[in-house]
Amino acid sequence: MEGSVVPAPTDIENPLETLRKELDGLNRLSPSRCIYRVPDRLRRVKKEAYTPRVISIGPFHHGKEALKAMEVHKKWYLKGVMDRTNLELNAYIKKIKKREKKLRTCYAETFDLESDEFVKIILVDAIFVIEFLRRYSDSELQKENDCIFGKPRMVEDVLTDLLMLENQLPFFILEYLFKKFFILGDNPASVRSLSIQFLRDQGVTAFGIELDDSPRVEAKHIVDLFRELLIAPMSKEPPMTKTKKSATTPCIEKLHQIPKLHTGDTTELVLRNLIAFEQCITSEDYCISDYVSIMDELVDDPKDVGLLVKDKIVENDLGGGDQDLAPLINSLSTGIVYNADYFYYGDLCRELDEFYGSKWHKWMANLRRNYCKTPWTTISFVAAVVLLILTAIQTICSIISLK
């Protein structure tokens, strides 16, 4: 009949009811979240810096075709541990099953994985990470036919993949499994201590610095631990107030307050993942993001890098030299969101602005830049000044003698 309302088919669920069920099914955001996807605004700048090259750890990259070859190696490590402990696989599975709910809350997104599949991923990967760190710290545990340590290049690839934000496992499950299946006799080691040994080497490789583990630092995963160890010396200083950042030529004495930047093959990858983690957490303590920001302000072109290298603010081990380092430093801060009310180097920036605003300092900088570039120009300038002074003296003496 014209104008009548056709009833909706009974087999189609009401959209509002569907929405209600979806809302009821949402999980509360857990305070345990510590492993995140890299924000798109950072990933778009350099995708490969956040993408594992040889191995997946955890559920984010599990099953990707390019990483499947390492799955066999991970299972060999698991089998080796099982043979050493004389325990059945079920003993390991039970330990993970009991902690599955807590494990899932550590990731910032939910996974469409059945319980058994999720437990399998965590178990295989967790045992691998622990065993890899053990073998890395003790060369006597490295066998000649080791599928990873028998290939030095493979070791380096695994090391860098372990420093990617999306390739993390919560420390609590690593420490738990270590205590249950790896502690032999009076062995005082822990996953944390093994990780610090590994990170110390990475600190030297990526930044040219020794990591200091005092005071004791608590962390949620390897990337978090690395960040905490790096910023520990900075955290001892009082907070600084956010001020306008300086983009001017700095006073070198002031710049020596900044940690030295050592740029090697892995520095960019490590920095990008540490920054990505800072951009995901709720904190006012964005020391590494702020550090990258001020370095970006100081560098506009290779000449700026050359000055920083000359005065030992930057140590450049990149093959391309200053020409490649300038765009690298500039790109590191792309996509970073800053805290508008807090900047670690705020006081330093203000002091640099004041230093640069001084007319005397500007005059001296202009003198050095235009007349004292080389020893010969300096000698010529000094000679000209002396000649001018002598000429003035001679003129004065001539005037006096005429009186």
Summary of the structure (lengths in Angstrom):
residues: 403
radius of gyration: 29.5
end to end distance: 128.1
largest distance: 128.1
contacts: 1107
relative contact order: 0.09
helix: 59%
strand: 2%
